[in-house]
Amino acid sequence: MRGDMKHLVAILVVAILSGCAGYDKPAMLKFGEDVELDQIYDISHDVPSCPPTGWTRAQLHALKAADFEVSDFWARQLLARKITGCLASPDPALRDGIAFEALSHTLRAKQLDDETKRALLVELSVRLGSKDTLGFEHPFAVLALAEVARADRIEPFLTREERTKLLVAAQHWFINISDYRGFDDKEGWRHSVAHGSDLLMQLALNPAIDDEGLRVIVSAVEMQVAPAGHAYVNGESERLARPILYAASRGVMSEQEWTEWFGALAKPRAEVFTSEAGLAWRHDVMAFLQSLYVNVVIGSDPNDDVMRPGLEAALKALP
């Protein structure tokens, strides 16, 4: 049933985006069809190696020690595109400590041109369609995509069509997450739900995403608040709350709509105190609602207060 719901939501997203006035429908998407990444992006490409051609591990570590500063403009653009190969590395020092940090640094320092940022958008989005046998490539590609989305939010460079493709790809990948591994002492982070939430948060913050797009984000988060049989222990609930907070702050839903939404989340799916699935559900929903509630109550943004009545009612209704 859950798989059918994911399939249905993917179809509905295409319908929403093709029908709303704020978005240009990507030419390769047809109304009513399910969305696959190879329909959104051209998946025929050369996969960068790790370390990138012309680089050694020692040189990459030296680059990190130099705060990822590459003085030559064109060398910097090329490295940004090639370093994506290390996002799939089983070595956390290469994957997280070098590849992601290098991309985050150059994007936040505004050291990449629009052509390179667009190339990263496509390259990273395509990686979400890989088999990802080890489980590292997807979560770190989506985390890097969050940095690309942030760059577009700070200084827009994407067209409406490109931004729509990103939203569709993010939603489709996020609702289909099935690998819930977080941190491992030897292998480091995977953290798909948290990293995907970061991308949804950046999109929710972007004023170029209209109410229809924000509702797509809210619906996507709903699908991962309490995955069947899994209890979050790596801070996922707090990360899931962030795109919801920003969507609420932008007025995506009314107080009544939020109250109904939270009420639906608080309805048990199984016997709560006599099954592992029920206990995991209660743990996840409570952690999510509590994270939102704390932020609404002690936060400084009055615009998200619209959620408070619904949050209080849902927390009281939880078994």
Secondary structure, 3 states (H helix, E strand, C coil): CHHHHHHHHHHHHHHHHHHCCCCCCCCCCCCCCCCCHHHHCCCCCCCCCCCCCCCCHHHHHHHHHCCCCCCCHHHHHHHHHHHHHHHHCCCHHHHHHHHHHHHHHHHHCCCCCHHHHHHHHHHHHHHCCCCCCCCCHHHHHHHHHHHHHHHHHHCCCCCHHHHHHHHHHHHHHHHCCCCCCCEECCCEECCHHHHHHHHHHHHHHCCCCCHHHHHHHHHHHHHHCCCCCCCCCCCHHHHHHHHHHHHHHCCCCCHHHHHHHHHHHCCCCCCCCCCHHHHHHHHHHHHHHHHHHHHHHHCCCHHHHHHHHHHHHHHHHCC
